[in-house]
Amino acid sequence: MEQVLKAWNVLARRQISTQLIEIESRPHITLYSSPFADISKLENIVKNFASKQGPLPMSFSSIGSLPNDKNVLFLAPTPTLSLLQFHSQLCDEMKEGIEVGTSMSRYMDSFVSGS
């Protein structure tokens, strides 16, 4: 967490962005994003899935940005068997419980398999 706060302060000093500091955002990892998801179904799936999970040790191997107009800065977790299994199980639960669409389903499958 301390390294993330340092990175945000660097962005603020360079007058790139102070938004994350101003809104008191916490660092997070996005697991899913869709403007079309049924929030109540998604919430039930996530609560059920999370109730079966234990702590997930994690480390981060790099920082990067996405080449688009949304100015996304991210930390990349170091892939581990436990992280890949977690992601695979979550994707399976979501594909069974909500409509994720063909392109999202292919993305989920390719991320999990590494192809």
N, C-alpha and C positions, 0 to 999 in steps of 0.2 A: 504494500500500500504506500509506503514512504517513497518508493521510486516513482510511482504514478503521480503522487502529489508534486514531486520535484519536476517531473516532465510537464505537468500543467503549469507550474510556476514559470518554467522556461518559456512556454507558449505565451503566457501573459506578459513576461518581460519583453519578449520580442514583438509584442502587440499583434500576435496572430489570433489569439482567442482567450477570453477570460470567462467564457460561458460556463464551462464545467465547474469552475470555482464558484461563480455567482449562483448557480442553481444547486450548489452543494451536491453535485452528482457523485455517486460512488462508483468505483471501478466495477465492471461487470463483463461477463462473456455472453454474447447474444447466442441463444440456442435455436431460436426460430424467429422469423419475421414474415408477416403476411398481412396485407390490408384486408384480406378476405376471410380470415379465420373467425369461427364462431367462438367468441371469448369464453362463454360459459362451458362449452365442450372442452376447449383448450385448458381452462382452469381445472376442470375435473381430472383430465388426463395427467396434468402436471402434478397436482396434489397427490393423486394415487401413486404415480411413479416416484415422486420424491419421498413419500412415506416408506418406500422399500429400499431407499438408498442410504448408505453410510457415508462417512467423510471420504472425499476424493482428493488424495494428495496431488499437488500440481506444481509445476515450475514452468517458467516462461523462457523461451529461447531467443526471441527476437521481438523487435518493435517495427511496425510498418504502417503504410497508409494505402488506401485503395485508390486506384487511378480513376476517380470519377468526380463529379461536382458536389458530392456530399461532404467532402473533407473528413473522411473517416480515418482516425488514427487507432491502431490496435496493437495489443500484445498477443503474440502467438504462443500458445501453450506447447510445451514439449510433448509430442505424442508418446503415450505409454499404452500398454495393453489395457490397463484399467480405464483410461480415458476413452479409448476407442470402443471398448465394450459398453461403457456408459452411453456414449453417443449412439451406438448401434441399437441398444435397447430403447433409448428414448425415441429414435426414429421409427422403430417398429411399433411402439405404442401409439405414436402420433399417426402413422399411416393406417393403423387399424381404427382409430377413433375419430379422425377428422379427414376431410377432403383436402389433400395437400396439392393436388394437381400433378400432371405428368412431369413438367419440368422440375418442380421441387422434389418429386419422388426420385427422379434420376440424379439430382444433385445430392440428395441424402445418401443414395446408394453409392455414388462415386466417392463421396467424402469418406464414408465408412470403409470402403474397400481400398481406398487410396489410389484409384485409377483415374 
